[in-house]
Amino acid sequence: MGGLTFRLKAAPGEQLNVSALTPSKLAQLSQHEIARLHIGTSKQQLTAGDVFDISGSASDVVTIEPGDVVVDFAGSEMDGGTLIVDGSVGSYAGRKMRGGKLDIRGNAGNLLASGMSGGMIHVTGSAGDNLGSVIAGDRFGMVGGTVVIGGDIGARAGDKMRRGTVIVKGKTGQGAGTRMIGGTIWAEGGFGPDPGYMMRRGTLIGSKVERLLPTFVDCGRHDLLIVRIVSRHLKTTLGELAPKPMPLFVQKIAGDMATIGRGEILLPAG
């Protein structure tokens, strides 16, 4: 595999902040400068060279092999290239990501893709709470880009999400699409209880819902051309990672009527 590779050589006994280890940030640095980058989160001020064996040369591909160590902020502010994490990551992966591809070959912690505006994140496993959600100090959650999760996700995914697409091969936790303003969350395994709480706009697509809020209204059975267009677009852009197409007729549920009620939940029509 080409590019730079960071392979764990010593367990540091603390979580790591690997936000500096992205292709564009490393491109102009020498091997010595890369080894001196601070990635520790304690007063020890651990450097990349303290924790990882570093091999290869700078290119548009970076690989991190973290072992059992928790690495936070993987792919944070990434704007191009490919970052591969051969294992699981902690919180804030893909934070404010603007471009490129983040390939996580394991599970992801909380607040994946918070503030993301572009690029692609693929997680082969599951993800924690607040995927694509707003955090203190931000106005919105996810505002663009695409996230594909191979397993399940936790609670409150897409809180204040404005744009972008999240595809979940498994099931969501409680409150997916909370305070959602726009964008799409497509859950092949269905939604947990109470999706769309205080949702203003946006689309939730899934196979089923565990429990609906009383402020959502059944609008009946529809043949929606836009669903087929979105499905074909995702198949073209994502290939085998795209969700399976919805049936011809879908049940449209509008809400949250506790606010302006222009959001929608789309389910297979019975």
ABEGO torsion letter per residue (X at the ends): XBEBBBBBABBAGBBBBAAABBAAAAAABBAAAAAABBABABAAGBBAAAABBBBEBBBABBBBBAEABBBBGBGBGBAEEBBBBBEBBBBGBGBGBABEBBBBBEBBBBGBGBGBABEBBBBABBBBBGBGBBBBGBABBBAEEBBBBABBBBBGBGBGBABEBBBBABBBBBGBGBGBABEBBBBAAEBBBGBGBGBABEBBBBABBABBBAABBBAEBBBBAAAAAAAAAAAAAAEAABBBBBBABBBBBBOBAABAGABBBBBBBX
